Amino acid sequence: MEPEKLRSASWFGRKDKDGFIYRAWMKNQGAPPDMFDGRPVIGICNTWSELTPCNGHFRELAEAVKKGVLEAGGFPVEFPVMSLGETLIKPTAMLYRNLVSMDVEESIRANPVDGVVLLCGCDKTTPSLVMGACSVDIPTLVISGGPMLKGHWKGRDIGTSDIWRFDAAHKLGQITTEEFMESEACMARTQGHCAVMGTASTMAVMVEALGLSLPNNASIPAADARRKVFSQLSGRRIVDMVKENLTMSKILTRKAFENAIMVNAAMGGSTNFVIHLLAIAGRIGVDLNIEDFDKYSQGIPLLANIQPSGENYMEDLYYSGGLPAVIKEMKAIIHNDAITVNGKMMGDNCATAEVYDRNIISTMQEPFKPESGILVVKGNLAPDGAVMKPSAATPALLKHSGKAVVFENIEDYHARIDDPALDIDATSIMVLKNVGPKGYPGMAEVGNMTLPKKLLEQGVTDMVRISDGRMSGTGFGTTVLHVSPEAAVGGPLALVKNGDIISLDAHNRTLQLEVSEEELAVRKAAWKQTETMQTRGYVHLYQTHVQQAHLGADMDFLKGGSGNKVSRDSH
Ligand code: FES
């Protein structure tokens, strides 16, 4: 691209009063005159925050990116956006994903940047930044912060998925409170995001499989010096992407999305992948629907032996060959000709990858589990679909009928789950309502409800659980999630009563509430919305406009993009 055609030229290329203002205030930060000579201006969109511990090392990464940009002849400019830390934000970080995407979109469009590097890490920081950038569609490259090194406690490796196990063991008195708290410091012991194939790693895999990052983005540990090298090389590359005008829409084709779904299946990625990829597709204008996740997951086994579907950690994946080695195993089925940010095809990027440990990365012929990916069930309980993760479920429960034990909302669940009088046994189906996009609001990660203490004491380890909420990517169990439409808008989930029989047949993709249509019509006529709709602020905007889970829970007015043109062009 010619320098005078760069977006930044309409700011820094001017010789008038406005150009004076644009340049002069940048010079107060020490920018030399040649930074304004028509070179590509690269925005570095940083989600660093001490309230987002997984992204706490991003200032260092940004400095590495800047080095690379300068080496390649660009002008790096770092800017902050709202950061979403999964562990601290209440009621749930997902409530703010769409808000951050608006921050990112408007920050990119409003400023003199020709290309953008997105620094993403903790779960929602990736989809929110990618969604916002898609709606502008300039050359964009993603760098993930990298996973933590695995934890060690009492002679064994531990990671985020152990929280659920430790919680159950603590409840049963198998470990003391002191031991429970001691394990905290042993688990999150380095910088980086969750070390298992949780949602953050799923998102890092997703951007690499989509072609939005350089190869090996997904697994280089945050604490490994090669993460900085990777960032520096990414800084160099984005400058060339601007010169080539390699925009997001040229990379994010339908093939790229299909690749991402297939790779997610092979990696045993999080169910949150569904909701975020749907939202990203909506922004870039690719026609993707919830059935596609089931369709392109079919026949793809689990190739990566990483928790929670497997046994190991993301750093093990890196030492064993990284994501390129996994994708190479899939070369017969993926779209090898999908273009990626380095200008090469996906197949070329992975051609020289090697597998160093078959205990971590398997072949397609001898996988760790035969069934993986996302499974979509439908029926009168979920007319628009619900999702499951078979690799994290108990095979015997994938076909199951049982009596519903209903919790009207999360407070009801907490109040009654450990009540000794609760009428529940191992064959029951736990139903949690009003934790969907509008109802919670923000669609909380509470779908893998902890089992009642009295059943844990009996040795029960899994039950069918159904909700309109999400599940942490580090969670596991036979959970039916994202039931759409949700209870808070009067979806059939709202009509379930204690004792109703529910039939799940994941093999045939059905989820049925065994109640007559007549009875359901009577219940629907009597249904009243129980969850509060907010009347002011962002939450009001969100509840008014958020779409249902099967559409990606993006806001209706954010679908698509507005391009990179500013609406008015004078100071
Ligand atoms: Fe940030 Fe798990 S809490 S990635």
Residues whose N, C-alpha, C, O or C-beta is under 5 A from the ligand:
A	BS01	FES	C54 E86 T87 C122 D123 H193 C194 A200
